[in-house]
Amino acid sequence: MAHIKKRLAKDGTPGYTVQIRLKGYPHQTATFRRLLDAKKWALVTEEKIRAARVKALMEAEF
């Protein structure tokens, strides 16, 4: 599950830190200047992690 937190830099510009935590996988963290970029990264990264999980399950069955 992705969690996006808004942070302000010293000059007042916003930044967004994304943290993805899925059980059984290492935590993934990244920081972006735009919220849209943060959301896209979260979706793509979560999908990659889930795809790896499905692939591992498929390989374990055979």
HTML snippet that shows the backbone in 3Dmol.js (N, CA, C, O; Angstrom):
<script src="https://3Dmol.org/build/3Dmol-min.js"></script>
<div id="view" style="width:600px;height:400px;position:relative"></div>
<script>
const pdb = `
ATOM      1  N   MET A   1       0.839  -1.173   0.000  1.00  0.00           N
ATOM      2  CA  MET A   1       0.000   0.000   0.000  1.00  0.00           C
ATOM      3  C   MET A   1       0.882   1.233   0.000  1.00  0.00           C
ATOM      4  O   MET A   1       1.814   1.330   0.798  1.00  0.00           O
ATOM      5  N   ALA A   2       0.603   2.158  -0.869  1.00  0.00           N
ATOM      6  CA  ALA A   2       1.407   3.378  -0.986  1.00  0.00           C
ATOM      7  C   ALA A   2       0.868   4.454  -0.051  1.00  0.00           C
ATOM      8  O   ALA A   2      -0.339   4.608   0.138  1.00  0.00           O
ATOM      9  N   HIS A   3       1.801   5.180   0.518  1.00  0.00           N
ATOM     10  CA  HIS A   3       1.466   6.315   1.377  1.00  0.00           C
ATOM     11  C   HIS A   3       2.239   7.511   0.850  1.00  0.00           C
ATOM     12  O   HIS A   3       3.461   7.452   0.717  1.00  0.00           O
ATOM     13  N   ILE A   4       1.528   8.610   0.545  1.00  0.00           N
ATOM     14  CA  ILE A   4       2.162   9.813   0.018  1.00  0.00           C
ATOM     15  C   ILE A   4       2.061  10.913   1.074  1.00  0.00           C
ATOM     16  O   ILE A   4       0.986  11.221   1.588  1.00  0.00           O
ATOM     17  N   LYS A   5       3.223  11.489   1.374  1.00  0.00           N
ATOM     18  CA  LYS A   5       3.279  12.541   2.390  1.00  0.00           C
ATOM     19  C   LYS A   5       3.842  13.812   1.757  1.00  0.00           C
ATOM     20  O   LYS A   5       4.880  13.783   1.095  1.00  0.00           O
ATOM     21  N   LYS A   6       3.144  14.924   1.970  1.00  0.00           N
ATOM     22  CA  LYS A   6       3.594  16.208   1.449  1.00  0.00           C
ATOM     23  C   LYS A   6       4.610  16.809   2.418  1.00  0.00           C
ATOM     24  O   LYS A   6       4.399  16.818   3.631  1.00  0.00           O
ATOM     25  N   ARG A   7       5.703  17.305   1.869  1.00  0.00           N
ATOM     26  CA  ARG A   7       6.739  17.944   2.685  1.00  0.00           C
ATOM     27  C   ARG A   7       7.102  19.279   2.043  1.00  0.00           C
ATOM     28  O   ARG A   7       7.047  19.430   0.823  1.00  0.00           O
ATOM     29  N   LEU A   8       7.472  20.238   2.877  1.00  0.00           N
ATOM     30  CA  LEU A   8       7.894  21.535   2.373  1.00  0.00           C
ATOM     31  C   LEU A   8       9.401  21.663   2.514  1.00  0.00           C
ATOM     32  O   LEU A   8       9.965  21.361   3.566  1.00  0.00           O
ATOM     33  N   ALA A   9      10.056  22.120   1.435  1.00  0.00           N
ATOM     34  CA  ALA A   9      11.490  22.356   1.468  1.00  0.00           C
ATOM     35  C   ALA A   9      11.758  23.654   2.226  1.00  0.00           C
ATOM     36  O   ALA A   9      10.829  24.391   2.557  1.00  0.00           O
ATOM     37  N   LYS A  10      13.013  23.923   2.493  1.00  0.00           N
ATOM     38  CA  LYS A  10      13.369  25.146   3.217  1.00  0.00           C
ATOM     39  C   LYS A  10      12.921  26.403   2.479  1.00  0.00           C
ATOM     40  O   LYS A  10      12.604  27.415   3.104  1.00  0.00           O
ATOM     41  N   ASP A  11      12.894  26.338   1.143  1.00  0.00           N
ATOM     42  CA  ASP A  11      12.462  27.505   0.372  1.00  0.00           C
ATOM     43  C   ASP A  11      10.950  27.568   0.199  1.00  0.00           C
ATOM     44  O   ASP A  11      10.444  28.479  -0.457  1.00  0.00           O
ATOM     45  N   GLY A  12      10.223  26.619   0.773  1.00  0.00           N
ATOM     46  CA  GLY A  12       8.768  26.643   0.741  1.00  0.00           C
ATOM     47  C   GLY A  12       8.131  25.864  -0.392  1.00  0.00           C
ATOM     48  O   GLY A  12       6.905  25.782  -0.461  1.00  0.00           O
ATOM     49  N   THR A  13       8.921  25.292  -1.279  1.00  0.00           N
ATOM     50  CA  THR A  13       8.352  24.516  -2.369  1.00  0.00           C
ATOM     51  C   THR A  13       7.944  23.138  -1.864  1.00  0.00           C
ATOM     52  O   THR A  13       8.641  22.542  -1.043  1.00  0.00           O
ATOM     53  N   PRO A  14       6.820  22.636  -2.350  1.00  0.00           N
ATOM     54  CA  PRO A  14       6.360  21.334  -1.881  1.00  0.00           C
ATOM     55  C   PRO A  14       7.122  20.178  -2.531  1.00  0.00           C
ATOM     56  O   PRO A  14       7.609  20.286  -3.657  1.00  0.00           O
ATOM     57  N   GLY A  15       7.209  19.098  -1.810  1.00  0.00           N
ATOM     58  CA  GLY A  15       7.764  17.857  -2.317  1.00  0.00           C
ATOM     59  C   GLY A  15       6.891  16.733  -1.790  1.00  0.00           C
ATOM     60  O   GLY A  15       6.178  16.912  -0.803  1.00  0.00           O
ATOM     61  N   TYR A  16       6.940  15.597  -2.424  1.00  0.00           N
ATOM     62  CA  TYR A  16       6.088  14.481  -2.038  1.00  0.00           C
ATOM     63  C   TYR A  16       6.940  13.226  -1.875  1.00  0.00           C
ATOM     64  O   TYR A  16       7.662  12.822  -2.787  1.00  0.00           O
ATOM     65  N   THR A  17       6.840  12.628  -0.707  1.00  0.00           N
ATOM     66  CA  THR A  17       7.567  11.399  -0.427  1.00  0.00           C
ATOM     67  C   THR A  17       6.577  10.246  -0.463  1.00  0.00           C
ATOM     68  O   THR A  17       5.539  10.275   0.198  1.00  0.00           O
ATOM     69  N   VAL A  18       6.919   9.230  -1.248  1.00  0.00           N
ATOM     70  CA  VAL A  18       6.068   8.055  -1.397  1.00  0.00           C
ATOM     71  C   VAL A  18       6.751   6.893  -0.702  1.00  0.00           C
ATOM     72  O   VAL A  18       7.941   6.647  -0.896  1.00  0.00           O
ATOM     73  N   GLN A  19       5.981   6.178   0.114  1.00  0.00           N
ATOM     74  CA  GLN A  19       6.495   4.977   0.764  1.00  0.00           C
ATOM     75  C   GLN A  19       5.533   3.831   0.451  1.00  0.00           C
ATOM     76  O   GLN A  19       4.325   3.932   0.667  1.00  0.00           O
ATOM     77  N   ILE A  20       6.099   2.744  -0.061  1.00  0.00           N
ATOM     78  CA  ILE A  20       5.306   1.563  -0.369  1.00  0.00           C
ATOM     79  C   ILE A  20       5.747   0.455   0.573  1.00  0.00           C
ATOM     80  O   ILE A  20       6.928   0.118   0.657  1.00  0.00           O
ATOM     81  N   ARG A  21       4.778  -0.102   1.276  1.00  0.00           N
ATOM     82  CA  ARG A  21       5.054  -1.187   2.206  1.00  0.00           C
ATOM     83  C   ARG A  21       4.108  -2.339   1.897  1.00  0.00           C
ATOM     84  O   ARG A  21       2.897  -2.235   2.093  1.00  0.00           O
ATOM     85  N   LEU A  22       4.674  -3.433   1.413  1.00  0.00           N
ATOM     86  CA  LEU A  22       3.903  -4.643   1.160  1.00  0.00           C
ATOM     87  C   LEU A  22       4.549  -5.782   1.925  1.00  0.00           C
ATOM     88  O   LEU A  22       5.768  -5.949   1.896  1.00  0.00           O
ATOM     89  N   LYS A  23       3.736  -6.554   2.601  1.00  0.00           N
ATOM     90  CA  LYS A  23       4.235  -7.634   3.437  1.00  0.00           C
ATOM     91  C   LYS A  23       5.087  -8.605   2.625  1.00  0.00           C
ATOM     92  O   LYS A  23       4.696  -9.046   1.544  1.00  0.00           O
ATOM     93  N   GLY A  24       6.249  -8.924   3.165  1.00  0.00           N
ATOM     94  CA  GLY A  24       7.128  -9.881   2.519  1.00  0.00           C
ATOM     95  C   GLY A  24       8.077  -9.276   1.493  1.00  0.00           C
ATOM     96  O   GLY A  24       8.863 -10.002   0.884  1.00  0.00           O
ATOM     97  N   TYR A  25       8.021  -7.963   1.290  1.00  0.00           N
ATOM     98  CA  TYR A  25       8.875  -7.289   0.323  1.00  0.00           C
ATOM     99  C   TYR A  25       9.542  -6.088   0.973  1.00  0.00           C
ATOM    100  O   TYR A  25       8.978  -5.491   1.890  1.00  0.00           O
ATOM    101  N   PRO A  26      10.738  -5.724   0.510  1.00  0.00           N
ATOM    102  CA  PRO A  26      11.410  -4.556   1.094  1.00  0.00           C
ATOM    103  C   PRO A  26      10.614  -3.272   0.845  1.00  0.00           C
ATOM    104  O   PRO A  26       9.935  -3.136  -0.173  1.00  0.00           O
ATOM    105  N   HIS A  27      10.707  -2.354   1.772  1.00  0.00           N
ATOM    106  CA  HIS A  27      10.028  -1.069   1.621  1.00  0.00           C
ATOM    107  C   HIS A  27      10.667  -0.289   0.482  1.00  0.00           C
ATOM    108  O   HIS A  27      11.882  -0.335   0.289  1.00  0.00           O
ATOM    109  N   GLN A  28       9.842   0.424  -0.264  1.00  0.00           N
ATOM    110  CA  GLN A  28      10.303   1.259  -1.370  1.00  0.00           C
ATOM    111  C   GLN A  28       9.946   2.699  -1.045  1.00  0.00           C
ATOM    112  O   GLN A  28       8.816   2.982  -0.646  1.00  0.00           O
ATOM    113  N   THR A  29      10.899   3.614  -1.211  1.00  0.00           N
ATOM    114  CA  THR A  29      10.664   5.023  -0.921  1.00  0.00           C
ATOM    115  C   THR A  29      11.266   5.867  -2.029  1.00  0.00           C
ATOM    116  O   THR A  29      12.345   5.561  -2.537  1.00  0.00           O
ATOM    117  N   ALA A  30      10.558   6.942  -2.408  1.00  0.00           N
ATOM    118  CA  ALA A  30      11.064   7.888  -3.403  1.00  0.00           C
ATOM    119  C   ALA A  30      10.443   9.255  -3.125  1.00  0.00           C
ATOM    120  O   ALA A  30       9.369   9.354  -2.532  1.00  0.00           O
ATOM    121  N   THR A  31      11.135  10.305  -3.565  1.00  0.00           N
ATOM    122  CA  THR A  31      10.662  11.670  -3.367  1.00  0.00           C
ATOM    123  C   THR A  31      10.533  12.357  -4.722  1.00  0.00           C
ATOM    124  O   THR A  31      11.380  12.200  -5.601  1.00  0.00           O
ATOM    125  N   PHE A  32       9.446  13.125  -4.870  1.00  0.00           N
ATOM    126  CA  PHE A  32       9.156  13.797  -6.134  1.00  0.00           C
ATOM    127  C   PHE A  32       8.751  15.241  -5.883  1.00  0.00           C
ATOM    128  O   PHE A  32       8.310  15.596  -4.791  1.00  0.00           O
ATOM    129  N   ARG A  33       8.906  16.064  -6.908  1.00  0.00           N
ATOM    130  CA  ARG A  33       8.491  17.469  -6.808  1.00  0.00           C
ATOM    131  C   ARG A  33       7.010  17.630  -7.143  1.00  0.00           C
ATOM    132  O   ARG A  33       6.353  18.551  -6.656  1.00  0.00           O
ATOM    133  N   ARG A  34       6.492  16.735  -7.972  1.00  0.00           N
ATOM    134  CA  ARG A  34       5.087  16.847  -8.376  1.00  0.00           C
ATOM    135  C   ARG A  34       4.284  15.673  -7.837  1.00  0.00           C
ATOM    136  O   ARG A  34       4.757  14.537  -7.823  1.00  0.00           O
ATOM    137  N   LEU A  35       3.069  15.960  -7.393  1.00  0.00           N
ATOM    138  CA  LEU A  35       2.183  14.931  -6.852  1.00  0.00           C
ATOM    139  C   LEU A  35       1.829  13.900  -7.922  1.00  0.00           C
ATOM    140  O   LEU A  35       1.753  12.708  -7.626  1.00  0.00           O
ATOM    141  N   LEU A  36       1.614  14.339  -9.147  1.00  0.00           N
ATOM    142  CA  LEU A  36       1.269  13.423 -10.232  1.00  0.00           C
ATOM    143  C   LEU A  36       2.386  12.397 -10.460  1.00  0.00           C
ATOM    144  O   LEU A  36       2.116  11.212 -10.656  1.00  0.00           O
ATOM    145  N   ASP A  37       3.628  12.855 -10.434  1.00  0.00           N
ATOM    146  CA  ASP A  37       4.758  11.934 -10.587  1.00  0.00           C
ATOM    147  C   ASP A  37       4.807  10.924  -9.444  1.00  0.00           C
ATOM    148  O   ASP A  37       5.099   9.748  -9.658  1.00  0.00           O
ATOM    149  N   ALA A  38       4.522  11.387  -8.240  1.00  0.00           N
ATOM    150  CA  ALA A  38       4.525  10.502  -7.073  1.00  0.00           C
ATOM    151  C   ALA A  38       3.453   9.420  -7.209  1.00  0.00           C
ATOM    152  O   ALA A  38       3.707   8.251  -6.921  1.00  0.00           O
ATOM    153  N   LYS A  39       2.266   9.809  -7.642  1.00  0.00           N
ATOM    154  CA  LYS A  39       1.175   8.851  -7.805  1.00  0.00           C
ATOM    155  C   LYS A  39       1.486   7.831  -8.905  1.00  0.00           C
ATOM    156  O   LYS A  39       1.225   6.639  -8.744  1.00  0.00           O
ATOM    157  N   LYS A  40       2.046   8.306 -10.022  1.00  0.00           N
ATOM    158  CA  LYS A  40       2.401   7.392 -11.114  1.00  0.00           C
ATOM    159  C   LYS A  40       3.441   6.379 -10.660  1.00  0.00           C
ATOM    160  O   LYS A  40       3.312   5.185 -10.931  1.00  0.00           O
ATOM    161  N   TRP A  41       4.481   6.860  -9.962  1.00  0.00           N
ATOM    162  CA  TRP A  41       5.533   5.965  -9.484  1.00  0.00           C
ATOM    163  C   TRP A  41       4.954   4.925  -8.532  1.00  0.00           C
ATOM    164  O   TRP A  41       5.313   3.750  -8.602  1.00  0.00           O
ATOM    165  N   ALA A  42       4.067   5.350  -7.649  1.00  0.00           N
ATOM    166  CA  ALA A  42       3.455   4.426  -6.692  1.00  0.00           C
ATOM    167  C   ALA A  42       2.676   3.329  -7.417  1.00  0.00           C
ATOM    168  O   ALA A  42       2.806   2.153  -7.080  1.00  0.00           O
ATOM    169  N   LEU A  43       1.878   3.702  -8.399  1.00  0.00           N
ATOM    170  CA  LEU A  43       1.086   2.711  -9.143  1.00  0.00           C
ATOM    171  C   LEU A  43       1.972   1.728  -9.889  1.00  0.00           C
ATOM    172  O   LEU A  43       1.748   0.519  -9.832  1.00  0.00           O
ATOM    173  N   VAL A  44       2.973   2.241 -10.585  1.00  0.00           N
ATOM    174  CA  VAL A  44       3.863   1.377 -11.374  1.00  0.00           C
ATOM    175  C   VAL A  44       4.657   0.446 -10.465  1.00  0.00           C
ATOM    176  O   VAL A  44       4.783  -0.744 -10.750  1.00  0.00           O
ATOM    177  N   THR A  45       5.188   0.981  -9.379  1.00  0.00           N
ATOM    178  CA  THR A  45       6.001   0.175  -8.475  1.00  0.00           C
ATOM    179  C   THR A  45       5.178  -0.899  -7.792  1.00  0.00           C
ATOM    180  O   THR A  45       5.623  -2.041  -7.685  1.00  0.00           O
ATOM    181  N   GLU A  46       3.978  -0.553  -7.325  1.00  0.00           N
ATOM    182  CA  GLU A  46       3.111  -1.561  -6.706  1.00  0.00           C
ATOM    183  C   GLU A  46       2.773  -2.662  -7.714  1.00  0.00           C
ATOM    184  O   GLU A  46       2.748  -3.840  -7.356  1.00  0.00           O
ATOM    185  N   GLU A  47       2.516  -2.291  -8.955  1.00  0.00           N
ATOM    186  CA  GLU A  47       2.188  -3.281  -9.985  1.00  0.00           C
ATOM    187  C   GLU A  47       3.369  -4.213 -10.233  1.00  0.00           C
ATOM    188  O   GLU A  47       3.181  -5.420 -10.387  1.00  0.00           O
ATOM    189  N   LYS A  48       4.574  -3.670 -10.272  1.00  0.00           N
ATOM    190  CA  LYS A  48       5.765  -4.501 -10.471  1.00  0.00           C
ATOM    191  C   LYS A  48       5.952  -5.483  -9.317  1.00  0.00           C
ATOM    192  O   LYS A  48       6.301  -6.643  -9.536  1.00  0.00           O
ATOM    193  N   ILE A  49       5.721  -5.021  -8.099  1.00  0.00           N
ATOM    194  CA  ILE A  49       5.864  -5.897  -6.937  1.00  0.00           C
ATOM    195  C   ILE A  49       4.825  -7.012  -6.987  1.00  0.00           C
ATOM    196  O   ILE A  49       5.141  -8.173  -6.731  1.00  0.00           O
ATOM    197  N   ARG A  50       3.587  -6.656  -7.317  1.00  0.00           N
ATOM    198  CA  ARG A  50       2.531  -7.668  -7.393  1.00  0.00           C
ATOM    199  C   ARG A  50       2.791  -8.661  -8.528  1.00  0.00           C
ATOM    200  O   ARG A  50       2.520  -9.853  -8.382  1.00  0.00           O
ATOM    201  N   ALA A  51       3.313  -8.178  -9.652  1.00  0.00           N
ATOM    202  CA  ALA A  51       3.626  -9.063 -10.767  1.00  0.00           C
ATOM    203  C   ALA A  51       4.728 -10.045 -10.372  1.00  0.00           C
ATOM    204  O   ALA A  51       4.682 -11.217 -10.748  1.00  0.00           O
ATOM    205  N   ALA A  52       5.702  -9.576  -9.627  1.00  0.00           N
ATOM    206  CA  ALA A  52       6.775 -10.463  -9.160  1.00  0.00           C
ATOM    207  C   ALA A  52       6.211 -11.512  -8.206  1.00  0.00           C
ATOM    208  O   ALA A  52       6.650 -12.662  -8.212  1.00  0.00           O
ATOM    209  N   ARG A  53       5.244 -11.116  -7.392  1.00  0.00           N
ATOM    210  CA  ARG A  53       4.616 -12.052  -6.449  1.00  0.00           C
ATOM    211  C   ARG A  53       3.860 -13.138  -7.208  1.00  0.00           C
ATOM    212  O   ARG A  53       3.950 -14.315  -6.859  1.00  0.00           O
ATOM    213  N   VAL A  54       3.124 -12.755  -8.231  1.00  0.00           N
ATOM    214  CA  VAL A  54       2.362 -13.722  -9.025  1.00  0.00           C
ATOM    215  C   VAL A  54       3.316 -14.658  -9.754  1.00  0.00           C
ATOM    216  O   VAL A  54       3.083 -15.865  -9.807  1.00  0.00           O
ATOM    217  N   LYS A  55       4.386 -14.108 -10.313  1.00  0.00           N
ATOM    218  CA  LYS A  55       5.363 -14.925 -11.021  1.00  0.00           C
ATOM    219  C   LYS A  55       5.988 -15.944 -10.072  1.00  0.00           C
ATOM    220  O   LYS A  55       6.164 -17.104 -10.446  1.00  0.00           O
ATOM    221  N   ALA A  56       6.322 -15.532  -8.861  1.00  0.00           N
ATOM    222  CA  ALA A  56       6.913 -16.450  -7.880  1.00  0.00           C
ATOM    223  C   ALA A  56       5.936 -17.553  -7.509  1.00  0.00           C
ATOM    224  O   ALA A  56       6.337 -18.703  -7.335  1.00  0.00           O
ATOM    225  N   LEU A  57       4.649 -17.212  -7.385  1.00  0.00           N
ATOM    226  CA  LEU A  57       3.646 -18.227  -7.070  1.00  0.00           C
ATOM    227  C   LEU A  57       3.469 -19.208  -8.207  1.00  0.00           C
ATOM    228  O   LEU A  57       3.305 -20.407  -7.978  1.00  0.00           O
ATOM    229  N   MET A  58       3.502 -18.707  -9.436  1.00  0.00           N
ATOM    230  CA  MET A  58       3.348 -19.581 -10.605  1.00  0.00           C
ATOM    231  C   MET A  58       4.530 -20.539 -10.710  1.00  0.00           C
ATOM    232  O   MET A  58       4.347 -21.714 -11.029  1.00  0.00           O
ATOM    233  N   GLU A  59       5.717 -20.058 -10.450  1.00  0.00           N
ATOM    234  CA  GLU A  59       6.912 -20.904 -10.525  1.00  0.00           C
ATOM    235  C   GLU A  59       6.921 -21.936  -9.399  1.00  0.00           C
ATOM    236  O   GLU A  59       7.430 -23.043  -9.578  1.00  0.00           O
ATOM    237  N   ALA A  60       6.370 -21.587  -8.260  1.00  0.00           N
ATOM    238  CA  ALA A  60       6.348 -22.506  -7.120  1.00  0.00           C
ATOM    239  C   ALA A  60       5.392 -23.669  -7.358  1.00  0.00           C
ATOM    240  O   ALA A  60       5.582 -24.748  -6.796  1.00  0.00           O
ATOM    241  N   GLU A  61       4.376 -23.466  -8.177  1.00  0.00           N
ATOM    242  CA  GLU A  61       3.393 -24.511  -8.434  1.00  0.00           C
ATOM    243  C   GLU A  61       3.941 -25.594  -9.346  1.00  0.00           C
ATOM    244  O   GLU A  61       3.457 -26.725  -9.303  1.00  0.00           O
ATOM    245  N   PHE A  62       4.923 -25.290 -10.160  1.00  0.00           N
ATOM    246  CA  PHE A  62       5.445 -26.264 -11.119  1.00  0.00           C
ATOM    247  C   PHE A  62       6.682 -26.911 -10.645  1.00  0.00           C
ATOM    248  O   PHE A  62       7.243 -27.756 -11.343  1.00  0.00           O
TER     249      PHE A  62
END
`;
const viewer = $3Dmol.createViewer("view");
viewer.addModel(pdb, "pdb");
viewer.setStyle({}, {cartoon: {color: "spectrum"}});
viewer.zoomTo();
viewer.render();
</script>
